[in-house]
């Protein structure tokens, strides 16, 4: 038990690493989780610092041993199987998550969630809180990021500042979750248009099956955000099925609710900026992870989710 506690000494919200692996084998060697790559003339082993890792995405051509899964679970690392470059092979297919198994997660958050979730009005209030926090986080993030400023992403631009105020008011006045969803879609469309204009992608259309870099990066970055959200919910012990926005029966829906807190602020602008600069998938992923760390994305997701669980009257 002492060994397990040592592995979890670094809080999930403070962990620095998200891995995407392909064409390798994840295993335990000399008491450590490592991945093995094969070159023409030799095998190479690379260490994974599991106590400082949040999510591992296993892409094409990967395998993992039971011993490695056991150690990753003991450190609370979320494991995801995905298609090429971190996105599914078939558009619209949910990523398959393996959650670390523990019966000793906190109980107060799921109990708080259950107290409001079955009440339609309280669940709507929780959904509104998520959307308002999403807008506030975007304004704060875009105001404190040199890369975004260098690429002319400014929260005080009239089209953004007035748009955010309008949508904040609409979210507050929404009478149903469907109203929220409609306004959310309109907000995202506004942000896509703004980002496309700032990066010379005029005429951009969001299509998950498209192969252009902007759409591909959006898919990839969104799945990184889903990994963070899944980790947040696992740590807090809240099941994914108790969504406040994405429907009561949609598989993994609460993951999407929590991921939406940070997607517009970080993933959306970086996708367009990195596409304009013709970044590789690996360089884009690095930019996303750096953005998560710089703007304390997991801290924010944890804090909002905990507050909604405990303070929704």
VOTORPA-670821 format. One record per residue: x negated, y, z negated of N, C-alpha, C, O in turn. Coordinates in steps of 0.001 Angstrom, whole numbers, padded with zeros to 6 digits, always signed. Layout:
N
XYZXYZXYZXYZ ...
//
This chain:
313
-000830-001205+000000+000000+000000+000000-000865+001256+000000-000515+002255+000627 -002002+001203-000709-002900+002356-000736-003417+002661+000660-003564+003824+001038 -003699+001580+001445-004187+001761+002812-003149+002477+003661-003485+003369+004440 -001872+002082+003509-000818+002709+004283-000671+004170+003908-000469+005017+004778 -000769+004472+002629-000639+005861+002201-001771+006716+002756-001557+007871+003124 -002983+006148+002818-004106+006882+003383-003850+007225+004843-004174+008325+005292 -003267+006281+005590-002999+006512+006997-002010+007649+007199-002093+008382+008184 -001078+007798+006268-000037+008809+006424-000379+010103+005692+000496+010939+005467 -001657+010273+005315-002029+011445+004536-001813+012739+005318-001510+013775+004726 -001968+012689+006649-001751+013878+007473-000274+013950+007840+000264+013027+008452 +000374+015039+007468+001789+015187+007780+002007+015131+009285+001159+015576+010058 +003145+014584+009698+003440+014502+011133+003426+015881+011784+002975+016028+012920 +003913+016878+011079+003977+018218+011657+002598+018839+011846+002463+019844+012545 +001564+018248+011226+000208+018793+011334-000688+017948+012230-001854+018290+012425 -000173+016860+012776-001019+015982+013586-001310+016602+014944-000487+017325+015506 -002500+016304+015459-002996+017035+016627-002831+016297+017950-002926+016922+019006 -002586+014980+017928-002727+014202+019152-001432+013594+019677-000615+013072+018918 -001267+013676+020997-000282+012899+021740-001054+012221+022865-001760+012890+023620 -000929+010914+022986-001667+010191+024023-000735+009695+025114+000360+009204+024840 -001184+009829+026354-000563+009112+027467-001621+008174+028035-002694+008619+028441 -001326+006887+028066-002294+005883+028505-001736+005095+029680-000542+004799+029726 -002595+004759+030624-002195+003887+031717-003397+003034+032131-004551+003411+031926 -003093+001882+032715-004119+000950+033202-005135+000628+032116-006344+000744+032316 -004617+000222+030960-005500-000141+029856-004766-001099+028917-003574-001359+029083 -005484-001608+027946-004910-002509+026949-005161-001914+025571-006302-001610+025223 -004107-001748+024788-004212-001209+023439-004319-002379+022473-003492-003290+022499 -005335-002352+021622-005583-003491+020741-006263-003014+019465-006600-001839+019316 -006455-003962+018545-007207-003692+017321-008582-004311+017457-008711-005489+017793 -009604-003523+017199-010987-004003+017257-011758-003393+016100-011778-002174+015927 -012384-004239+015318-013159-003793+014158-012319-002959+013202-012801-001986+012621 -011048-003353+013045-010173-002680+012102-009619-001355+012566-009017-000632+011772 -009807-001008+013850-009312+000255+014392-008481-000009+015641-008702-000985+016358 -007517+000880+015889-006736+000789+017121-007545+001434+018243-007994+002574+018126 -007721+000691+019323-008518+001175+020442-007811+000832+021747-006941-000039+021779 -008188+001517+022817-007707+001086+024117-008897+000723+025002-009935+001384+024991 -008709-000339+025759-009755-000913+026583-009508-000575+028041-008429-000834+028574 -010508+000001+028683-010423+000261+030122-011475-000574+030828-012554-000830+030294 -011143-000987+032026-012051-001835+032791-012541-001082+034022-011739-000644+034847 -013849-000932+034146-014451-000354+035335-015035-001473+036184-014869-002650+035865 -015704-001116+037242-016204-002125+038179-017200-003059+037517-017215-004260+037788 -018032-002501+036647-019123-003309+036097-019076-003496+034584-019904-004216+034026 -018106-002847+033903-018129-002954+032449-016766-002648+031843-015875-002106+032497 -016635-003014+030566-015455-002674+029784-015824-001543+028836-016932-001506+028301 -014893-000625+028631-015126+000472+027707-013998+000534+026677-012821+000407+027015 -014381+000731+025412-013417+000856+024328-013380+002305+023857-014414+002957+023716 -012158+002797+023617-011982+004174+023158-011101+004162+021909-010042+003536+021884 -011556+004856+020891-010831+004875+019625-009621+005805+019682-009674+006863+020309 -008522+005403+019018-007346+006253+018851-007244+006613+017365-007030+005722+016543 -007390+007886+016997-007299+008274+015586-005842+008276+015116-005180+009314+015121 -005357+007105+014711-003912+006939+014512-003364+007798+013377-002194+008178+013408 -004194+008114+012368-003697+008929+011264-003459+010379+011678-002787+011135+010977 -004022+010757+012832-003860+012125+013330-003121+012129+014672-003289+013044+015478 -002305+011103+014901-001575+010957+016158-000075+010887+015885+000365+010233+014940 +000688+011558+016712+002145+011585+016573+002823+010599+017509+003671+009814+017085 +002448+010638+018791+003141+009857+019829+002117+009232+020764+001112+009855+021107 +002381+007996+021174+001623+007358+022241+002600+006951+023330+003548+006209+023076 +002368+007436+024544+003160+007043+025705+002362+006019+026496+001221+006278+026880 +002959+004856+026741+002302+003799+027498+002871+003788+028906+004040+003462+029114 +002031+004150+029874+002461+004237+031260+002230+002957+032024+002201+001870+031446 +002066+003090+033334+001929+001936+034204+000648+001170+033907-000393+001761+033619 +000740-000154+033982-000435-000996+033842-000994-001079+032447-002188-001322+032273 -000138-000876+031423-000619-000956+030045-000052-002186+029355+000989-002714+029745 -000748-002625+028337-000238-003671+027449-000689-003330+026042-001636-002567+025854 -000012-003896+025055-000335-003590+023662-000171-004850+022834+000767-005618+023047 -001067-005068+021901-001007-006266+021074-000115-006042+019858+000151-004907+019463 +000336-007141+019280+001171-007052+018085+000407-006408+016940+000973-005626+016175 -000881-006733+016817-001687-006155+015741-001785-004632+015878-001769-003907+014883 -001886-004158+017133-001958-002711+017347-000644-002045+016982-000642-000978+016368 +000479-002660+017351+001785-002116+017002+001942-002047+015486+002480-001078+014952 +001467-003083+014801+001575-003117+013339+000804-001952+012724+001307-001286+011820 -000401-001705+013203-001198-000609+012639-000617+000751+012992-000621+001658+012161 -000118+000904+014212+000503+002167+014604+001741+002437+013749+001980+003569+013330 +002524+001390+013494+003713+001547+012655+003332+001940+011234+004010+002752+010604 +002247+001364+010735+001828+001684+009368+001413+003142+009241+001492+003722+008158 +000969+003734+010346+000587+005151+010331+001727+006062+010758+001561+007281+010800 +002890+005482+011077+004047+006292+011463+003936+006874+012856+004478+007948+013117 +003240+006186+013768+003076+006684+015132+004210+006161+016006+004480+004960+016017 +004877+007055+016742+005936+006669+017658+005325+006151+018955+004414+006768+019507 +005835+005005+019445+005328+004403+020677+006410+004483+021738+007558+004112+021491 +006050+004964+022914+007016+005059+024003+006503+004386+025259+005337+004560+025614 +007345+003618+025943+007011+003043+027243+007599+003945+028327+008778+004298+028281 +006783+004307+029282+007247+005234+030302+006722+004817+031662+005947+003869+031790 +007162+005545+032668+006656+005325+034009+005397+006145+034246+004724+006547+033297 +005083+006389+035494+003870+007095+035859+003853+008511+035292+004843+009239+035360 +002704+008883+034730+002479+010222+034183+003507+010618+033129+003862+011791+033013 +003977+009652+032370+004840+009953+031235+006308+010123+031548+007078+010485+030659 +006730+009873+032785+008142+010000+033136+008678+008648+033597+007895+007818+034059 +009981+008394+033491+010537+007091+033847+010376+006774+035335+010257+007667+036173 +010377+005507+035624+010324+005083+037020+011611+005429+037751+011590+005780+038930 +012742+005328+037036+014045+005617+037639+014588+006870+036980+014724+006920+035758 +014898+007874+037768+015374+009139+037207+016630+008912+036393+017520+008170+036810 +016707+009533+035255+017887+009418+034410+017809+008300+033395+018660+008206+032510 +016801+007448+033510+016653+006370+032547+015979+006897+031294+014937+007548+031375 +016564+006623+030138+015955+007091+028893+014655+006347+028647+014540+005156+028934 +013677+007068+028110+012438+006423+027733+012716+005414+026613+013579+005661+025771 +012022+004314+026588+012252+003275+025584+011296+003486+024418+010080+003376+024577 +011848+003788+023249+011015+004087+022092+010959+002905+021132+011968+002250+020870 +009758+002644+020613+009576+001719+019506+009330+002558+018267+008318+003253+018181 +010234+002503+017313+010084+003331+016119+009354+002561+015038+009620+001374+014846 +008436+003207+014325+007769+002545+013207+008798+002085+012181+009753+002802+011883 +008600+000903+011654+009600+000344+010749+009242+000613+009290+008151+000268+008838 +010149+001217+008574+009960+001479+007155+011314+001650+006497+012181+002348+007023 +011499+001026+005364+012745+001180+004604+012592+002224+003500+013462+002337+002637 +011508+002980+003516+011222+003901+002428+011146+005351+002897+010445+006173+002306 +011867+005646+003950+011964+007032+004391+012938+007785+003482+013725+007161+002771 +012892+009141+003500+013792+009899+002610+015253+009664+002960+015590+009388+004111 +016116+009775+001959+017552+009544+002162+018367+010832+002174+019487+010847+002684 +017822+011909+001620+018641+013115+001461+019049+013735+002793+020109+014353+002889 +018213+013575+003825+018520+014240+005093+019639+013533+005849+020539+014186+006376 +019591+012219+005905+020680+011503+006578+021975+011643+005790+023053+011707+006381 +021885+011690+004462+023092+011872+003660+023675+013263+003876+024892+013419+003977 +022809+014278+003946+023281+015629+004243+023890+015712+005625+024907+016378+005815 +023275+015034+006607+023786+015029+007976+025174+014405+008017+026064+014900+008708 +025355+013320+007277+026650+012628+007279+027739+013460+006612+028916+013323+006947 +027356+014322+005669+028364+015131+004979+029074+016084+005922+030255+016376+005738 +028351+016582+006953+028999+017528+007858+029385+016911+009194+030278+017424+009869 +028737+015826+009591+028832+015370+010980+030250+014950+011381+030637+015130+012536 +031011+014406+010466+032351+013922+010798+033396+015039+010811+034557+014803+011147 +032986+016248+010446+033875+017403+010480+033583+018183+011765+032465+018664+011954 +034589+018314+012659+034364+018944+013963+033845+020371+013843+032939+020762+014580 +034406+021152+012926+033998+022549+012786+032567+022660+012267+031784+023480+012746 +032238+021838+011297+030882+021887+010746+029860+021394+011764+028748+021918+011840 +030238+020386+012546+029328+019902+013580+029103+020978+014643+027997+021121+015163 +030169+021743+014966+030030+022859+015903+029126+023933+015313+028304+024506+016028 +029262+024213+014023+028384+025195+013375+026924+024753+013464+026036+025571+013703 +026682+023466+013271+025314+022950+013374+024778+023120+014790+023620+023491+014979 +025622+022850+015785+025218+023002+017183+024878+024461+017493+023907+024744+018194 +025682+025379+016967+025403+026809+017158+024061+027185+016534+023289+027951+017111 +023796+026641+015358+022519+026936+014677+021352+026493+015545+020364+027217+015665 +021450+025318+016151+020381+024834+017026+020142+025802+018188+018997+026110+018517 +021221+026276+018802+021073+027155+019963+020496+028505+019566+019669+029057+020291 +020913+029041+018436+020384+030328+017988+018902+030222+017631+018113+031113+017942 +018535+029115+016971+017133+028914+016625+016294+028752+017883+015147+029196+017935 +016860+028125+018876+016184+027941+020165+015836+029297+020791+014720+029490+021273 +016780+030221+020783+016553+031551+021361+015528+032325+020531+014636+032962+021091 +015647+032274+019212+014711+032992+018354+013280+032475+018544+012327+033254+018564 +013145+031162+018681+011821+030567+018861+011224+030987+020202+010024+031247+020289 +012044+031055+021239+011561+031491+022551+011033+032929+022472+009948+033226+022973 +011801+033807+021845+011371+035207+021734+010053+035316+020986+009160+036055+021400 +009931+034591+019898+008708+034634+019091+007528+034067+019853+006437+034638+019829 +007740+032935+020536+006651+032270+021251+006151+033116+022406+004945+033293+022575 +007076+033641+023205+006682+034441+024364+006030+035759+023954+005321+036370+024754 +006258+036201+022728+005650+037443+022248+004229+037236+021738+003505+038203+021504 +003825+035971+021566+002532+035690+020929+001741+034642+021691+001151+033743+021092 +001729+034756+023012+000995+033785+023807+000296+034504+024960+000949+035050+025850 -001025+034499+024935-001800+035229+025929-001613+034659+027327-001541+035411+028300 -001534+033326+027437-001366+032707+028753-000052+033138+029393-000012+033430+030588 +001012+033181+028616+002300+033610+029150+002267+035089+029529+002790+035482+030572 +001654+035899+028680+001557+037328+028985+000744+037572+030248+001098+038420+031066 -000350+036825+030406-001193+036968+031600-000433+036631+032877-000770+037106+033961 +000605+035799+032728+001406+035408+033887+002757+036131+033918+003695+035698+034588 +002834+037244+033177+003973+038164+033224+005274+037555+032676+006361+037837+033178 +005145+036724+031647+006313+036244+030916+006451+037109+029663+005684+036972+028711 +007440+037997+029684+007614+038947+028593+009042+038845+028040+010002+038979+028799 +009195+038610+026736+010545+038525+026167+011276+039862+026158+012499+039897+026020 +010528+040982+026305+011183+042284+026300+011520+042781+027699+012019+043897+027840 +011260+041983+028746+011773+042316+030071+013287+042426+029988+013933+041632+029304 +013854+043403+030677+015282+043669+030531+016128+042448+030862+017125+042186+030189 +015741+041696+031896+016553+040537+032276+016495+039428+031241+017441+038651+031108 +015385+039345+030500+015273+038336+029453+015889+038831+028149+016697+038129+027540 +015517+040024+027720+016020+040523+026439+017540+040669+026445+018208+040276+025489 +018085+041234+027524+019542+041391+027595+020220+040032+027750+021295+039794+027200 +019573+039145+028509+020146+037812+028692+020193+037040+027393+021195+036390+027094 +019112+037101+026608+019081+036379+025339+020122+036927+024363+020767+036167+023641 +020280+038259+024348+021305+038858+023483+022705+038412+023901+023553+038116+023059 +022931+038369+025219+024241+037940+025725+024537+036506+025334+025637+036190+024879 +023544+035635+025514+023779+034224+025213+023861+033974+023706+024585+033082+023263 +023129+034747+022930+023252+034630+021475+024684+034941+021053+025247+034257+020198 +025272+035975+021654+026656+036351+021347+027625+035267+021813+028574+034926+021107 +027379+034730+023004+028251+033675+023531+028187+032423+022664+029210+031788+022408 +026991+032070+022215+026864+030906+021341+027639+031118+020044+028294+030204+019544 +027557+032325+019513+028241+032626+018255+029756+032562+018416+030467+032182+017485 +030254+032934+019605+031704+032995+019831+032280+031697+020407+033493+031590+020582 +031440+030725+020698+031919+029476+021303+032909+028770+020382+032713+028712+019168 +033969+028237+020972+035000+027547+020194+034879+026032+020248+035457+025330+019418 +034133+025526+021221+033967+024084+021371+032532+023785+021779+031798+024671+022216 +032143+022519+021631+030827+022088+022070+030709+022232+023586+029629+022534+024094 +031799+022022+024307+031764+022196+025758+031425+023630+026141+030720+023868+027122 +031933+024595+025354+031569+025991+025587+030066+026188+025396+029412+026878+026178 +029536+025576+024352+028103+025681+024096+027292+025073+025234+026298+025650+025674 +027719+023915+025704+027003+023233+026780+027012+024066+028061+026005+024146+028764 +028155+024685+028359+028250+025520+029558+027317+026721+029453+026630+027061+030417 +027289+027359+028297+026413+028510+028109+024946+028104+028072+024078+028836+028548 +024676+026935+027506+023303+026427+027501+022804+026226+028933+021679+026601+029263 +023641+025637+029772+023269+025417+031172+023007+026749+031883+022063+026869+032664 +023848+027742+031605+023672+029058+032220+022387+029726+031737+021682+030359+032523 +022080+029586+030436+020837+030149+029901+019627+029518+030572+018708+030221+030993 +019625+028197+030672+018489+027507+031284+018325+027915+032742+017204+028085+033220 +019444+028074+033450+019385+028508+034850+018760+029906+034955+017969+030172+035860 +019120+030784+034032+018545+032128+034002+017040+032077+033785+016285+032802+034433 +016609+031210+032866+015181+031096+032567+014411+030475+033732+013284+030881+034014 +015011+029490+034411+014376+028915+035602+014148+030002+036662+013074+030090+037257 +015165+030812+036880+015069+031866+037896+013968+032855+037535+013176+033248+038391 +013919+033254+036277+012893+034190+035819+011501+033600+036002+010606+034262+036527 +011319+032350+035566+010010+031706+035671+009596+031532+037128+008435+031744+037476 +010546+031147+037978+010246+030957+039399+009804+032266+040049+008881+032273+040863 +010452+033365+039696+010081+034667+040256+008700+035109+039777+007947+035724+040532 +008368+034798+038523+007074+035213+037987+005920+034407+038575+004774+034854+038534 +006203+033241+039114+005134+032358+039604+005230+032088+041101+004614+031154+041614 +005999+032906+041789+006120+032806+043252+006731+031484+043713+006334+030930+044738 +007703+030985+042944+008455+029804+043353+009901+030201+043672+010837+029500+043288 +010077+031296+044356+011432+031763+044668+012181+030668+045425+011615+029995+046287 +013438+030503+045096+014234+029447+045717+014112+028113+045015+014604+027100+045511 +013452+028105+043851+013294+026858+043101+014645+026282+042712+015554+027012+042316 +014769+024960+042830+015958+024239+042394+015523+023115+041465+014624+022340+041789 +016165+023036+040317+015814+021976+039358+016415+020651+039817+017634+020480+039843 +015540+019720+040177+015955+018377+040586+015001+017374+039956+013799+017396+040218 +015545+016500+039126+014692+015563+038387+014008+014541+039279+012980+013977+038904 +014568+014299+040453+013952+013347+041368+012988+014011+042338+012325+013320+043111 +012894+015334+042315+012016+016040+043247+010554+015755+042921+010209+015436+041783 +009706+015874+043935+008293+015544+043765+007379+016770+043748+006161+016622+043645 +007947+017986+043849+007102+019171+043745+006562+019293+042330+007138+018745+041391 +005456+020011+042177+004763+020031+040885+005588+020677+039783+005539+020221+038641 +006341+021719+040089+007120+022378+039044+008136+021406+038444+008252+021308+037222 +008872+020687+039294+009846+019717+038798+009164+018547+038092+009638+018072+037060 +008060+018093+038652+007337+016976+038033+006818+017356+036655+006919+016572+035712 +006260+018563+036538+005754+019017+035240+006890+019207+034236+006727+018915+033051 +008032+019690+034702+009179+019820+033795+009583+018458+033247+009836+018322+032050 +009647+017448+034115+009976+016093+033655+008957+015604+032631+009316+015109+031562 +007704+015749+032972+006627+015264+032109+006639+015975+030755+006592+015335+029705 +006703+017303+030795+006695+018073+029557+007899+017791+028681+007786+017742+027456 +009065+017603+029312+010262+017296+028536+010108+015992+027765+010577+015880+026632 +009451+015002+028377+009275+013732+027674+008283+013845+026530+008389+013114+025546 +007326+014747+026644+006473+015024+025492+007314+015612+024353+007148+015238+023192 +008209+016528+024695+009089+017126+023679+010010+016072+023076+010280+016108+021875 +010502+015128+023893+011346+014057+023369+010565+013198+022372+011116+012740+021371 +009277+012986+022658+008459+012216+021729+008329+012904+020382+008420+012256+019339 +008117+014219+020398+008047+014970+019147+009377+014902+018409+009409+014685+017198 +010473+015087+019137+011792+015066+018503+012087+013703+017888+012613+013622+016778 +011750+012634+018605+011964+011287+018077+011158+011071+016803+011633+010429+015866 +009942+011604+016768+009112+011482+015568+009709+012248+014396+009731+011751+013269 +010197+013463+014662+010827+014266+013611+012006+013518+012990+012130+013436+011768 +012862+012979+013841+014052+012297+013338+013693+011013+012609+014322+010668+011609 +012679+010301+013107+012282+009084+012399+011758+009411+011007+012137+008767+010030 +010878+010422+010916+010306+010782+009622+011404+011191+008635+011343+010851+007454 +012406+011924+009129+013485+012390+008250+014543+011321+008005+015390+011476+007125 +014499+010242+008775+015448+009146+008565+016835+009414+009110+017810+008858+008605 +016950+010263+010142+018257+010581+010734+018407+009805+012034+017588+009991+012934 +019411+008947+012179+019588+008163+013410+019841+009050+014622+020448+010116+014517 +019363+008586+015777+019464+009376+017002+020893+009540+017501+021171+010448+018284 +021788+008688+017067+023144+008714+017609+024025+009839+017085+025101+010079+017634 +023594+010537+016034+024447+011562+015421+024133+012939+015983+023661+013826+015272 +024405+013102+017278+024106+014356+017969+025135+015421+017621+026253+015123+017202 +024718+016685+017808+025659+017791+017617+025995+018474+018939+026969+019222+019019 +025192+018222+019980+025419+018861+021278+025666+017865+022400+026587+018050+023196 +024874+016830+022476+024835+015996+023667+025801+014823+023660+025631+013893+024449 +026783+014834+022817+027819+013800+022871+027637+012735+021821+026512+012375+021474 +028755+012225+021310+028707+011250+020227+028225+009879+020677+027704+009112+019868 +028391+009562+021954+028103+008195+022397+026862+008108+023279+026445+007005+023631 +026265+009228+023641+025089+009177+024511+023895+008640+023741+023584+009124+022653 +023234+007656+024297+022119+007021+023616+020986+008019+023394+020554+008703+024322 +020505+008093+022133+019396+008984+021827+019719+010456+021880+018813+011282+021987 +021005+010810+021807+021408+012191+022090+020794+013205+021127+020438+014306+021548 +020663+012862+019854+020119+013825+018902+018658+014151+019228+018190+015247+018917 +017943+013227+019843+016585+013513+020309+016599+014697+021267+015737+015572+021187 +017578+014727+022175+017667+015812+023142+018016+017128+022453+017494+018180+022823 +018899+017073+021450+019257+018279+020704+018023+018910+020064+017802+020116+020177 +017222+018081+019390+016056+018594+018676+014977+019043+019659+014326+020065+019439 +014782+018289+020741+013774+018671+021741+014107+020005+022391+013205+020767+022737 +015391+020295+022561+015806+021549+023191+015354+022776+022400+015292+023875+022950 +015041+022601+021127+014577+023719+020313+013309+024348+020884+013095+025550+020729 +012468+023552+021539+011157+024049+021974+010945+024002+023486+009988+024594+023985 +011813+023316+024222+011559+023112+025654+011509+024429+026433+010587+024648+027218 +012476+025289+026224+012513+026547+026971+011330+027450+026622+010808+028158+027484 +010914+027424+025372+009855+028320+024916+008485+027902+025420+007665+028757+025754 +008219+026590+025483+006873+026108+025790+006817+025353+027118+006035+025710+027999 +007633+024321+027264+007540+023450+028440+007907+024197+029716+007204+024086+030721 +009004+024958+029688+009490+025606+030904+008453+026561+031508+008113+026404+032681 +007940+027542+030758+006975+028446+031395+005672+027760+031798+005114+028066+032851 +005182+026835+030968+003928+026156+031301+004064+025313+032558+003104+025182+033319 +005235+024739+032789+005446+023927+033990+005249+024763+035240+004582+024329+036180 +005820+025952+035259+005693+026823+036428+004281+027399+036555+003725+027450+037652 +003711+027826+035444+002364+028402+035481+001343+027370+035955+000506+027667+036807 +001413+026162+035405+000455+025118+035777+000686+024634+037210-000262+024262+037901 +001934+024641+037651+002211+024272+039042+001622+025307+039992+001039+024953+041017 +001775+026575+039655+001214+027650+040491-000305+027523+040592-000880+027756+041655 -000950+027156+039495-002404+027042+039465-002891+025662+039899-004084+025366+039837 -001948+024818+040342-002270+023490+040880-003034+022630+039869-004007+021960+040214 -002575+022664+038620-003191+021837+037587-002911+020361+037853-001937+020009+038519 -003774+019513+037327-003508+018070+037334-002528+017742+036218-002271+018566+035340 -001987+016534+036259-001074+016104+035194-001768+016139+033840-001179+016560+032845 -003019+015698+033805-003740+015670+032541-003965+017079+031996-003807+017316+030798 -004336+018015+032876-004549+019395+032432-003241+020030+031959-003228+020782+030984 -002142+019725+032653-000841+020238+032220-000483+019687+030841-000029+020422+029963 -000693+018384+030666-000378+017766+029372-001195+018411+028259-000684+018662+027168 -002473+018677+028544-003326+019335+027549-002781+020710+027180-002765+021080+026006 -002333+021472+028187-001755+022789+027923-000520+022681+027033-000332+023490+026125 +000322+021679+027294+001532+021496+026483+001184+021194+025032+001754+021777+024110 +000241+020277+024842-000131+019900+023475-000752+021084+022747-000480+021310+021568 -001584+021837+023454-002152+023038+022841-001061+024039+022466-001141+024699+021430 -000032+024144+023330+001097+025017+023017+001861+024545+021796+002266+025356+020964 +002064+023228+021682+002758+022677+020511+002007+023036+019230+002602+023459+018238 +000684+022858+019276-000132+023116+018086-000166+024609+017769+000037+025008+016622 -000422+025430+018784-000559+026877+018567+000704+027480+017984+000644+028312+017078 +001855+027058+018507+003115+027660+018075+003854+026805+017043+005044+027001+016796 +003134+025857+016446+003649+025040+015344+005030+024468+015681+005985+024595+014915 +005094+023837+016850+006368+023324+017349+006983+022287+016418+008182+022330+016146 +006161+021348+015925+006728+020315+015060+007173+020873+013718+008199+020461+013176 +006398+021811+013182+006827+022468+011935+008208+023089+012129+009096+022946+011288 +008365+023778+013251+009643+024427+013551+010770+023410+013690+011856+023612+013148 +010520+022321+014411+011551+021294+014599+011922+020647+013264+013100+020422+012987 +010926+020353+012447+011191+019795+011123+012032+020755+010284+013032+020352+009690 +011627+022023+010237+012301+022992+009372+013758+023203+009778+014645+023245+008926 +014003+023337+011087+015377+023544+011539+016228+022321+011247+017347+022449+010751 +015711+021134+011549+016480+019905+011338+016780+019694+009858+017890+019306+009493 +015788+019951+009007+016013+019806+007570+017036+020812+007062+017907+020465+006264 +016936+022063+007521+017877+023088+007077+019312+022763+007523+020262+022939+006760 +019451+022290+008762+020781+021924+009253+021338+020775+008413+022523+020766+008077 +020489+019814+008076+020943+018654+007298+021392+019042+005904+022380+018512+005398 +020674+019963+005279+020913+020259+003856+021776+021488+003620+022337+021645+002535 +021896+022381+004635+022562+023654+004387+023796+023899+005240+024393+024972+005161 +024192+022926+006054+025442+023091+006803+026604+022884+005855+026835+021777+005368 +027341+023968+005593+028397+023913+004561+029609+023171+005060+030589+023028+004330 
//
